[in-house]
């Protein structure tokens, strides 16, 4: 497992980190998404305070994560219900 030393710029700061070679593109894409959200909030709300901008980005990311989690949970419940129905049908045939 090869690791790379990279510098990821978030806001106006560079963060050195070691990442797996296969994760580098994903890590850089995440950094770009964070920077894009910072720019969005800066232009939407006219904020320049880095801490406020990062807090808003963190909040936005958590909202997105919760929405994904809720969808996944609903999908899991639906899949379980469908599997139970299939199982009952199989039992009745056997």
N, C-alpha and C positions, 0 to 999 in steps of 0.2 A: 504494500500500500504506500504509494508515493505521496509525500506532502509537499506543498508549495508554500513559499512565503510570499504573501501578497500585501499590498496596501490598499485598503478600501476607503475612499473618501465619502464621508457622510456629512452633509452640511459643509462646513468650512474646515473640518478636521480629517486627518488621515488616521486610520486605524490599522496597524500592522496585525496580521493574523496568519496562522498556518492552517491550510485547508487541504483536504484530499484533492488530488489532481482531478478526479472525476466530478468533484463538487464546485470547482472554480467558477464555471460558467453560471451555475445556479446562484452562488454567493454574489457574484458581480451583478447579476440580474436583480437580485433582492436589493442590493445597494442602489441600483438605478431607480427601482420602484420607490424606495424611501426618499431619495433626492427629488423625484418627480412629485411626490406628495408634499414635501417641504415647499417646493416652488408653487404648487397649487394653493396651499394655505397662505403662503406669503402674498401671492397676488390677490386671492379672494378676500383676505381680511386685512391686508396692509400691515402685517406683523413683521418685525425684524428680530425680535427676541428669540434667540435660538432655543432656549429652554421651552418657551411657549410652543414654538413650532414642533419641536420633537415630542412634546406632550400630546399635541393634537394628532400627530402621526401615530403615536403609540395607541391612543384612544381609537383612532380609525382602524388600525390593524386588529385591535381586540374585537371591535364590532364585527369586522369581516370574519374573524376566526369563530366567533360565537354563531354567526349566521351559517357558516359552513358546518359547524358542529351540530346545529339543530337540524339541518337538512340531512346530514349523515344519520342522525339518530332516528329521524322519521323514516328514512329509507330502510334502516335496519329493522325497524318494527314491522314495516310492510313486507319485507323479505321474510322475516320470521313467520308472520301470519300466513303468507303464501306457502311456505314450506310445510307448515302444520296442516294446511288444507290438502296439499299433495300427499303428505304422509298418511292422512286419514283415508284418502281415496285409494292409496296403494294397499292399506290394511284391509279395506272392504273388498278389494279385488282378490287379495290372497286369501 
